[in-house]
Amino acid sequence: MPDETQAKDKPKVSFKFPMHGTHMRKSIGILRKACIWALVAPVVFYFLHNVRRKEIYKSYYSTYDPMDAFDRMQRAGYLDSCPVEDKKEKKDGKKDEKKKK
């Protein structure tokens, strides 16, 4: 019976650490944060990246002249298939005259 006396002499613990559900609460908290980030991140990305890029493209293409860009590329030699022609000398001048008749 010495075991019973030792058990009676021990002070009763009035508070127990709440182990039940600790992992579940942590997991649900992490899942909640992940869902919030999944909803917030695309919105932030849209406004900080895409809206700004749309404005840049809008301002660029409002003043863009494709013929001027073509002439610059042609003069720089990027377009080997399009040789630089003098305005005085046209190779297809005869074809144009035949079409007009």
FENRAHU-V782789 format. One record per residue. N is the residue number from 1. PHI is phi in whole degrees, -180 to 180 (none if undefined). PSI is psi in whole degrees, -180 to 180 (999 if undefined). BURIAL is # if it has 24 or more other C-alpha atoms within 12 Angstrom, else .. Layout:
BEGIN
N,PHI,PSI,BURIAL + N,PHI,PSI,BURIAL
END
This chain:
BEGIN
1,none,5,. + 2,-65,-24,. + 3,-66,-36,. + 4,-68,-37,. + 5,-71,-36,. + 6,-69,-37,. + 7,-67,-34,. + 8,-74,-29,. + 9,-77,-23,. + 10,-70,137,. + 11,-72,141,. + 12,-76,136,. + 13,-81,122,. + 14,-86,-19,. + 15,-129,131,. + 16,-114,142,. + 17,-66,130,. + 18,-77,82,. + 19,-75,-27,. + 20,-68,120,. + 21,86,2,. + 22,-64,-47,. + 23,-64,-40,. + 24,-65,-43,. + 25,-63,-42,. + 26,-64,-45,. + 27,-64,-42,. + 28,-66,-38,. + 29,-63,-44,. + 30,-65,-42,. + 31,-64,-39,. + 32,-64,-44,. + 33,-64,-39,. + 34,-64,-40,. + 35,-66,-41,. + 36,-64,-45,. + 37,-64,-36,. + 38,-67,-27,. + 39,-87,-34,. + 40,-83,-39,. + 41,-60,-45,. + 42,-64,-34,. + 43,-67,-44,. + 44,-64,-43,. + 45,-62,-41,. + 46,-60,-49,. + 47,-76,-33,. + 48,-86,-24,. + 49,-114,-56,. + 50,-72,-42,. + 51,-64,-42,. + 52,-64,-41,. + 53,-66,-38,. + 54,-61,-42,. + 55,-64,-39,. + 56,-65,-46,. + 57,-63,-40,. + 58,-62,-45,. + 59,-70,-33,. + 60,-69,-49,. + 61,-78,-12,. + 62,-74,-25,. + 63,-112,10,. + 64,-80,132,. + 65,-116,107,. + 66,-66,-34,. + 67,-69,-38,. + 68,-64,-42,. + 69,-65,-40,. + 70,-63,-45,. + 71,-62,-41,. + 72,-63,-44,. + 73,-65,-37,. + 74,-67,-45,. + 75,-65,-33,. + 76,-77,-15,. + 77,94,13,. + 78,-74,-23,. + 79,-109,86,. + 80,-71,-26,. + 81,-78,-9,. + 82,-119,90,. + 83,-68,151,. + 84,-73,127,. + 85,-112,146,. + 86,-82,146,. + 87,-70,-25,. + 88,-73,-37,. + 89,-104,111,. + 90,-119,130,. + 91,-78,-31,. + 92,-97,20,. + 93,-64,-37,. + 94,-68,-38,. + 95,-65,-39,. + 96,-66,-38,. + 97,-66,-38,. + 98,-66,-37,. + 99,-68,-35,. + 100,-69,-29,. + 101,-76,999,.
END
